[in-house]
């Protein structure tokens, strides 16, 4: 898995909620994003410039984040992002510190590989789950999960329960459909004409 570096500055939390809200508003006004690092015993509150999160947030790829908070380096993963409902600005980011001995839960992008038999017969391949939730040690998690669809015929599907990856536990429902070859109108019309 690729890594990306994010630099931040530690901050203290105000005692009263009105003071905290005012402080967070000031951080956002200065083009900063309030962040929290969980998982290392004590939660660490810090601020990152909004520009410093762009390559991490606006990408389909997954990364291990090398967080540098006041010069101290910590390995983490992006856990949650909150966006402004109208402006779509990043309001808050949660990171989770990686413990190399404990498994983590992440969503990993799915990549389809091969030309499905059903597509050759006039069907349309539809990816229904763009990401799958996996549990594993962070150094085992791949950048993407490859699903071979070359065997897939018309009207056939690939379900989560049919997939298996070494060292990974898939947490999605076993009956959930990852991808399917759907029958198009043109293929249905051709089948109806051939049947007459």
C-alpha positions as CSV (number, residue, x, y, z in Angstrom):
1,X,0.0,0.0,0.0
2,X,1.3,3.5,-0.9
3,X,2.0,6.1,1.8
4,X,1.4,9.8,1.8
5,X,2.8,12.4,4.2
6,X,0.5,14.8,6.0
7,X,2.0,17.5,8.4
8,X,0.0,19.0,11.2
9,X,0.2,21.1,14.3
10,X,-1.0,19.9,17.7
11,X,-3.7,21.9,19.4
12,X,-5.4,22.0,22.8
13,X,-9.1,21.6,23.3
14,X,-11.1,24.4,25.0
15,X,-12.9,23.5,28.2
16,X,-16.2,25.0,27.4
17,X,-18.0,23.9,24.2
18,X,-18.7,27.6,23.1
19,X,-14.9,28.3,23.3
20,X,-14.2,25.1,21.4
21,X,-16.7,26.0,18.7
22,X,-15.2,29.4,18.4
23,X,-11.7,28.0,18.1
24,X,-12.7,25.5,15.4
25,X,-14.4,28.2,13.4
26,X,-11.2,30.3,13.6
27,X,-9.1,27.3,12.4
28,X,-11.5,26.8,9.4
29,X,-11.4,30.5,8.6
30,X,-7.6,30.3,8.4
31,X,-8.0,27.5,5.8
32,X,-7.1,24.8,8.3
33,X,-8.9,21.5,9.0
34,X,-9.3,20.2,12.6
35,X,-8.3,16.6,12.9
36,X,-8.2,13.9,15.6
37,X,-5.8,10.9,15.9
38,X,-7.4,7.9,17.7
39,X,-6.0,4.5,18.6
40,X,-2.7,5.4,20.3
41,X,-4.0,5.5,23.9
42,X,-4.7,9.2,24.2
43,X,-6.5,11.1,21.4
44,X,-4.4,13.7,19.7
45,X,-6.1,16.9,18.4
46,X,-4.3,18.7,15.6
47,X,-4.7,21.0,12.7
48,X,-3.7,20.4,9.0
49,X,-3.8,23.0,6.2
50,X,-6.7,22.1,3.9
51,X,-4.3,22.0,0.9
52,X,-2.3,19.3,2.8
53,X,-5.3,16.9,2.7
54,X,-6.2,17.4,-1.0
55,X,-4.1,14.4,-2.3
56,X,-5.3,12.1,0.4
57,X,-9.0,12.9,0.3
58,X,-9.8,13.5,-3.4
59,X,-8.5,10.2,-4.8
60,X,-9.8,6.7,-5.4
61,X,-6.6,5.2,-3.9
62,X,-6.0,4.2,-0.3
63,X,-2.9,5.2,1.6
64,X,-1.1,4.7,4.8
65,X,-0.7,8.2,6.2
66,X,2.6,9.3,7.6
67,X,1.3,11.9,10.0
68,X,3.9,14.3,11.2
69,X,2.5,16.2,14.2
70,X,4.9,18.8,15.6
71,X,7.9,16.8,14.2
72,X,6.7,13.4,15.6
73,X,5.9,10.7,13.0
74,X,2.9,8.4,13.4
75,X,1.6,5.8,10.9
76,X,-2.2,6.0,10.5
77,X,-5.1,5.5,8.2
78,X,-7.9,7.9,7.2
79,X,-11.0,6.8,9.2
80,X,-13.7,9.5,8.6
81,X,-14.2,12.8,6.8
82,X,-16.9,15.4,7.4
83,X,-17.7,17.8,4.6
84,X,-19.7,21.0,4.6
85,X,-23.2,20.2,3.3
86,X,-23.3,23.1,0.9
87,X,-19.8,24.2,0.1
88,X,-18.3,20.7,0.1
89,X,-15.2,21.9,2.1
90,X,-13.6,19.5,4.5
91,X,-14.8,20.3,8.0
92,X,-13.1,17.5,10.1
93,X,-10.9,14.4,9.6
94,X,-10.4,11.4,11.9
95,X,-7.3,9.3,11.6
96,X,-6.7,5.9,13.3
97,X,-3.2,5.0,14.5
98,X,-1.9,1.8,13.1
99,X,-0.7,-0.9,15.4
100,X,1.4,-3.4,13.3
101,X,0.3,-6.3,15.5
102,X,-3.5,-5.6,15.3
103,X,-5.7,-6.0,12.2
104,X,-7.5,-2.9,10.9
105,X,-10.7,-2.5,9.0
106,X,-10.6,-0.6,5.7
107,X,-12.6,-0.2,2.5
108,X,-10.5,-1.3,-0.6
109,X,-11.4,-0.4,-4.2
110,X,-12.5,-3.2,-6.5
111,X,-11.0,-3.6,-10.0
112,X,-12.6,-5.8,-12.6
113,X,-10.2,-7.8,-14.8
114,X,-10.9,-9.7,-18.1
115,X,-13.6,-9.6,-20.7
116,X,-16.8,-11.3,-19.5
117,X,-18.4,-14.0,-21.7
118,X,-21.8,-12.3,-21.2
119,X,-20.4,-9.1,-22.6
120,X,-19.3,-10.9,-25.8
121,X,-22.8,-12.2,-26.1
122,X,-24.3,-8.7,-25.9
123,X,-24.6,-8.1,-22.2
124,X,-23.4,-5.2,-20.1
125,X,-21.0,-5.6,-17.2
126,X,-22.1,-3.6,-14.1
127,X,-19.9,-2.9,-11.1
128,X,-22.3,-2.7,-8.1
129,X,-19.8,-2.4,-5.3
130,X,-16.9,-0.1,-5.9
131,X,-15.2,-0.9,-2.5
132,X,-15.2,-3.9,-0.2
133,X,-14.7,-3.7,3.5
134,X,-11.7,-5.9,4.6
135,X,-10.0,-6.8,7.9
136,X,-6.3,-7.6,8.0
137,X,-2.9,-6.4,9.2
138,X,-2.2,-3.1,7.4
139,X,0.9,-4.4,5.6
140,X,-1.2,-7.2,3.9
141,X,-4.0,-5.0,2.6
142,X,-3.6,-4.4,-1.2
143,X,-4.2,-1.2,-3.0
144,X,-7.1,-2.8,-4.9
145,X,-9.0,-6.1,-5.0
146,X,-8.8,-7.7,-8.4
147,X,-12.0,-9.6,-9.5
148,X,-11.7,-11.7,-12.6
149,X,-14.9,-11.6,-14.6
150,X,-13.9,-13.5,-17.8
151,X,-16.0,-16.5,-16.8
152,X,-19.2,-14.4,-16.2
153,X,-22.1,-15.3,-18.5
154,X,-25.3,-13.4,-19.3
155,X,-27.4,-12.8,-16.2
156,X,-24.6,-14.1,-13.9
157,X,-23.2,-12.3,-10.9
158,X,-20.1,-12.4,-8.6
159,X,-21.0,-12.3,-4.9
160,X,-18.8,-11.4,-2.0
161,X,-19.0,-14.9,-0.6
162,X,-17.4,-16.2,-3.9
163,X,-14.3,-14.1,-3.4
164,X,-11.3,-15.1,-1.4
165,X,-8.0,-13.3,-0.8
166,X,-5.1,-14.6,1.2
167,X,-4.8,-13.0,4.6
168,X,-7.9,-10.8,4.1
169,X,-11.3,-11.2,5.8
170,X,-14.1,-9.7,3.7
171,X,-16.7,-8.1,6.0
172,X,-19.5,-7.3,3.5
173,X,-22.6,-9.5,3.4
174,X,-21.8,-12.8,1.7
175,X,-24.8,-12.5,-0.6
176,X,-24.0,-8.9,-1.7
177,X,-23.4,-8.7,-5.5
178,X,-20.1,-7.2,-6.5
179,X,-20.7,-7.2,-10.2
180,X,-23.1,-8.6,-12.7
181,X,-23.6,-9.1,-16.5
182,X,-27.0,-7.6,-17.3
183,X,-29.0,-8.4,-20.4
184,X,-29.4,-5.3,-22.5
185,X,-32.5,-4.4,-24.5
186,X,-30.7,-5.1,-27.8
187,X,-29.7,-8.5,-26.6
188,X,-33.3,-9.2,-25.4
189,X,-34.6,-8.1,-28.7
190,X,-32.2,-10.3,-30.6
191,X,-33.1,-13.3,-28.4
192,X,-36.8,-12.7,-29.0
193,X,-36.3,-12.4,-32.8
194,X,-34.3,-15.6,-32.8
195,X,-37.0,-17.4,-30.9
196,X,-39.7,-16.7,-33.5
